[in-house]
């Protein structure tokens, strides 16, 4: 009995599958990749091969950069995380590098395709009353006096954790009510310090002399008299959060985020907040402070000389529907 002829589509699918299996063998034997790594590559490439079958793409050489971009976009619409899509693209890039090396492919269609940016979850924010209650707790021992000063300073000046622990005595100017901060990229900025933070710092500095030698430059030190470690700060703030009974916990980023949000709510000055936070790009500040469009529009209205009259005119010409005001 004669066998049924193999369709061109089935033949191309079998060829693609063989390429994938050969690539996985190369990873295992020549690159000494783990079984888990090979499994991830295999799953990613099988998914791409299945998509090619659905699209009627019969060979790897027919795949273009446009196809790979569309494939990544489809994965995003299906709910794949940015990190997962980045891994898919990495697998595809490496696979095509292998095919080029084997002489089976002329170029790498995934080479310049970038994954969607990973949206990092933003920290929560404490309102002004919550922050006041936290900072009004009375320190009961020397280390709590130090912790209180750290929290006051982080909230007063919006410091990053790394900026706080690297602070030296000569960076603090009590007379000018400022501190000199060395931020990302070794960039220095001068930021103001509020009176409550200055008082908390003074209280700590009186106790600090009992723990350190005269030549220790660090403002904040451990119980051993050496510069405090970042993890110690995080652990101490968690302890304060438990004592305060905070549902969201207390951590350095929360203090900085609350600082930015409260300053922005009070002033509406996005550029000033950008400078205080030490952000190189104002887009970072917009994301960081979870601005909504209406707030940005209000800042624009107050800042731009031709904004208010134009918007007032628009408001006069637009008659709201009945009940519309209740929905805004």
C-alpha positions as CSV (number, residue, x, y, z in Angstrom):
1,X,0.0,0.0,0.0
2,X,1.5,3.4,-1.1
3,X,2.1,5.9,1.6
4,X,0.4,9.2,1.5
5,X,2.5,12.1,0.2
6,X,3.8,14.5,2.8
7,X,2.4,18.0,2.3
8,X,4.9,20.9,1.9
9,X,3.5,22.5,5.1
10,X,4.1,19.3,7.1
11,X,7.6,19.0,5.6
12,X,8.5,22.6,6.6
13,X,7.1,22.0,10.1
14,X,9.3,18.9,10.5
15,X,12.3,20.8,9.2
16,X,11.7,23.6,11.8
17,X,11.3,21.0,14.6
18,X,14.5,19.3,13.5
19,X,16.4,22.7,13.6
20,X,15.1,23.3,17.2
21,X,16.1,19.8,18.3
22,X,19.6,20.3,16.8
23,X,20.0,23.7,18.5
24,X,19.0,22.2,21.9
25,X,21.6,19.4,21.3
26,X,24.2,22.1,20.6
27,X,23.3,23.8,23.9
28,X,23.5,20.6,25.9
29,X,26.7,19.2,24.4
30,X,28.8,22.2,23.5
31,X,27.6,24.9,25.8
32,X,27.0,22.6,28.7
33,X,23.6,24.2,29.4
34,X,21.5,22.7,32.1
35,X,18.4,20.6,31.4
36,X,16.2,23.4,32.8
37,X,17.8,26.0,30.5
38,X,17.4,23.7,27.4
39,X,13.7,23.1,28.4
40,X,13.1,26.9,28.5
41,X,14.7,27.4,25.1
42,X,12.7,24.5,23.7
43,X,9.4,25.8,25.0
44,X,10.1,29.3,23.7
45,X,11.1,28.1,20.2
46,X,8.2,25.6,20.0
47,X,5.9,28.5,20.7
48,X,7.5,30.5,17.9
49,X,7.3,27.5,15.5
50,X,3.6,27.1,16.3
51,X,2.9,30.7,15.6
52,X,4.8,30.4,12.3
53,X,2.5,27.5,11.3
54,X,-0.6,29.6,12.2
55,X,0.7,32.5,10.0
56,X,1.6,30.2,7.1
57,X,5.3,31.0,7.4
58,X,7.0,27.9,5.9
59,X,10.7,28.6,6.7
60,X,12.8,30.5,9.2
61,X,14.3,32.5,6.3
62,X,10.8,34.1,5.7
63,X,10.8,35.6,9.2
64,X,11.5,39.3,9.2
65,X,12.1,41.9,12.0
66,X,8.5,43.0,11.5
67,X,7.3,39.4,12.1
68,X,9.3,39.2,15.4
69,X,8.0,42.5,16.6
70,X,4.4,41.4,15.8
71,X,5.0,38.2,17.6
72,X,6.3,40.0,20.7
73,X,3.3,42.4,20.6
74,X,0.9,39.4,20.4
75,X,2.5,37.8,23.5
76,X,2.1,41.1,25.4
77,X,-1.6,41.3,24.4
78,X,-2.1,37.8,25.7
79,X,-0.8,38.9,29.1
80,X,2.8,37.7,29.0
81,X,5.0,39.6,31.5
82,X,7.7,41.9,30.0
83,X,10.3,39.6,31.6
84,X,8.8,36.6,29.9
85,X,8.8,38.3,26.5
86,X,12.4,39.4,27.0
87,X,13.3,35.8,27.6
88,X,11.4,34.7,24.4
89,X,13.3,37.3,22.3
90,X,16.6,36.2,23.9
91,X,15.9,32.6,23.0
92,X,15.0,33.5,19.4
93,X,18.1,35.7,19.0
94,X,20.4,32.9,20.2
95,X,18.6,30.3,18.0
96,X,19.1,32.4,14.9
97,X,22.7,33.1,15.8
98,X,23.1,29.3,15.8
99,X,21.4,29.0,12.4
100,X,23.7,31.6,10.9
101,X,26.7,29.8,12.2
102,X,25.3,26.6,10.6
103,X,24.9,28.4,7.3
104,X,21.2,27.9,7.3
105,X,20.2,31.6,7.8
106,X,21.5,34.9,6.4
107,X,20.5,37.3,9.1
108,X,19.0,37.5,12.6
109,X,15.5,39.0,12.5
110,X,15.3,39.3,16.3
111,X,18.6,41.2,16.6
112,X,17.3,44.7,17.1
113,X,13.9,43.9,18.5
114,X,13.6,45.1,22.1
115,X,11.1,43.8,24.7
116,X,8.5,46.1,26.3
117,X,9.9,47.9,29.3
118,X,9.4,46.2,32.6
119,X,6.9,48.2,34.6
120,X,8.2,48.1,38.2
121,X,5.6,48.2,40.8
122,X,5.5,51.6,42.5
123,X,5.7,51.8,46.2
124,X,2.7,53.0,48.3
125,X,2.5,56.3,49.9
126,X,1.6,57.4,53.4
127,X,-0.6,60.4,53.8
128,X,0.6,63.4,55.8
129,X,-1.3,62.4,58.9
130,X,0.1,58.8,58.8
131,X,3.6,60.2,58.4
132,X,3.1,62.6,61.3
133,X,2.0,59.8,63.6
134,X,5.0,57.7,62.6
135,X,7.5,60.5,63.2
136,X,5.9,61.6,66.5
137,X,6.7,58.3,68.2
138,X,9.2,58.9,71.0
139,X,12.6,57.1,70.7
140,X,13.4,55.1,73.8
141,X,17.0,54.2,73.4
142,X,20.1,55.5,71.5
143,X,19.5,53.3,68.4
144,X,15.9,54.5,68.2
145,X,17.1,58.1,68.4
146,X,19.3,57.3,65.3
147,X,16.4,55.6,63.6
148,X,14.2,58.6,64.2
149,X,16.8,60.9,62.7
150,X,17.1,58.7,59.6
151,X,13.4,58.6,59.0
152,X,13.0,62.4,59.6
153,X,15.9,63.0,57.1
154,X,14.6,60.6,54.5
155,X,11.1,62.2,54.6
156,X,12.4,65.8,54.9
157,X,14.9,65.6,52.0
158,X,13.7,62.6,49.9
159,X,17.0,60.7,50.2
160,X,17.6,57.3,48.5
161,X,18.8,54.6,50.8
162,X,22.3,54.7,49.3
163,X,22.4,58.5,49.8
164,X,21.5,58.2,53.4
165,X,24.1,55.6,54.4
166,X,26.9,57.4,52.5
167,X,26.2,60.7,54.2
168,X,29.2,62.2,56.0
169,X,29.4,64.8,58.8
170,X,30.8,67.5,56.6
171,X,27.8,67.0,54.2
172,X,25.5,68.5,56.8
173,X,25.2,72.3,57.1
174,X,22.9,73.0,60.1
175,X,23.3,76.8,59.7
176,X,22.2,76.7,56.1
177,X,19.7,74.0,56.8
178,X,21.0,71.9,53.8
179,X,22.8,68.7,53.1
180,X,25.1,67.8,50.2
181,X,24.0,64.5,48.7
182,X,25.9,62.3,46.3
183,X,23.4,60.5,44.1
184,X,23.4,58.2,41.1
185,X,26.2,58.6,38.7
186,X,28.2,60.3,41.5
187,X,26.2,63.5,40.9
188,X,26.1,66.0,43.8
189,X,23.1,68.1,44.7
190,X,22.2,70.3,47.7
191,X,18.9,69.7,49.3
192,X,17.1,71.6,52.1
193,X,16.4,70.0,55.5
194,X,13.4,70.8,57.6
195,X,13.5,72.0,61.2
196,X,12.1,68.7,62.5
197,X,14.8,66.7,60.7
198,X,17.5,69.1,61.9
199,X,16.4,68.7,65.5
200,X,16.3,64.9,65.2
201,X,19.8,65.0,63.7
202,X,21.1,67.2,66.5
203,X,19.6,64.8,69.1
204,X,21.3,61.9,67.3
205,X,24.7,63.6,67.0
206,X,24.8,64.2,70.8
207,X,24.5,60.4,71.3
208,X,26.6,59.4,68.3
209,X,29.8,60.7,69.9
210,X,29.4,57.9,72.5
211,X,29.6,55.2,69.8
212,X,32.3,56.3,67.4
213,X,35.9,57.3,67.3
214,X,36.7,60.9,66.4
215,X,37.8,60.1,62.9
216,X,34.6,58.3,61.8
217,X,33.0,60.5,59.1
218,X,29.7,58.7,58.7
219,X,26.6,60.5,60.1
220,X,24.7,57.3,60.8
221,X,26.6,54.4,62.4
222,X,25.8,50.9,63.8
223,X,26.0,49.9,67.4
224,X,29.6,49.0,66.7
225,X,30.5,52.6,65.7
226,X,31.0,51.9,62.0
227,X,29.0,53.2,59.0
228,X,25.5,51.7,59.0
229,X,24.7,49.1,56.4
230,X,21.8,49.4,54.0
231,X,20.3,46.2,55.2
232,X,20.4,47.4,58.8
233,X,18.4,50.5,57.8
234,X,15.8,48.4,56.0
235,X,15.5,46.0,59.0
236,X,15.2,48.9,61.5
237,X,12.5,50.5,59.4
238,X,10.6,47.3,59.2
239,X,10.8,47.1,63.0
240,X,9.3,50.6,63.3
241,X,6.6,49.6,60.9
242,X,5.6,46.6,63.1
243,X,5.7,48.9,66.1
244,X,3.6,51.4,64.3
245,X,1.3,48.6,63.1
246,X,1.6,49.8,59.4
247,X,-0.2,47.5,57.0
248,X,2.1,48.4,54.1
249,X,5.3,48.3,56.1
250,X,7.9,51.0,56.4
251,X,10.8,51.0,54.0
252,X,13.2,53.7,52.6
253,X,11.5,53.9,49.3
254,X,8.2,54.6,51.0
255,X,9.7,57.6,52.8
256,X,11.2,59.0,49.6
257,X,8.0,58.4,47.6
258,X,5.9,60.0,50.3
259,X,8.2,63.0,50.3
260,X,7.8,63.5,46.5
261,X,4.1,63.0,46.6
262,X,3.5,65.5,49.4
263,X,5.8,68.2,47.9
264,X,4.1,67.8,44.6
265,X,0.6,67.9,46.0
266,X,1.4,71.1,47.9
267,X,3.4,73.0,45.2
268,X,2.4,71.5,41.8
269,X,6.0,72.2,40.8
270,X,7.2,69.1,38.9
271,X,10.6,70.6,38.0
272,X,11.3,71.4,41.7
273,X,10.5,67.8,42.7
274,X,12.7,66.5,39.9
275,X,15.7,68.5,41.3
276,X,15.0,67.5,44.9
277,X,14.8,63.8,44.0
278,X,17.9,64.0,41.8
279,X,16.2,62.7,38.7
280,X,18.0,63.3,35.4
281,X,14.8,62.9,33.4
282,X,11.5,64.5,34.4
283,X,9.7,61.4,32.9
284,X,11.1,59.4,35.8
285,X,9.5,62.0,38.2
286,X,6.2,61.7,36.5
287,X,6.2,57.9,36.9
288,X,7.5,58.0,40.4
289,X,4.8,60.3,41.7
290,X,2.0,58.5,39.8
291,X,0.7,61.7,38.3
292,X,-2.6,61.6,36.6
293,X,-3.4,63.8,33.6
294,X,-5.6,66.2,35.4
295,X,-2.8,67.1,37.9
296,X,-0.4,67.7,35.0
297,X,-3.0,69.9,33.3
298,X,-3.4,71.9,36.5
299,X,0.4,72.4,36.7
300,X,0.4,73.5,33.1
301,X,-2.5,75.9,33.6
302,X,-0.7,77.7,36.4
303,X,2.7,77.7,34.7
304,X,2.0,78.6,31.1
305,X,1.2,82.3,30.3
306,X,-1.2,81.4,27.5
307,X,-2.8,78.3,29.0
308,X,-5.4,79.8,31.4
309,X,-7.1,82.1,28.9
310,X,-7.3,79.3,26.3
311,X,-8.8,76.8,28.7
312,X,-11.3,79.4,30.1
313,X,-12.4,80.1,26.5
314,X,-12.8,76.4,25.9
315,X,-14.8,76.0,29.1
316,X,-17.2,78.9,28.1
317,X,-17.8,77.4,24.7
318,X,-18.4,73.9,26.1
319,X,-21.7,73.5,27.9
320,X,-21.6,70.4,30.2
321,X,-24.3,67.9,30.0
322,X,-26.8,67.6,32.9
323,X,-25.2,65.8,35.8
324,X,-21.7,65.8,34.2
325,X,-20.2,67.7,37.0
326,X,-21.1,64.9,39.4
327,X,-19.1,62.3,37.4
328,X,-15.8,64.2,37.5
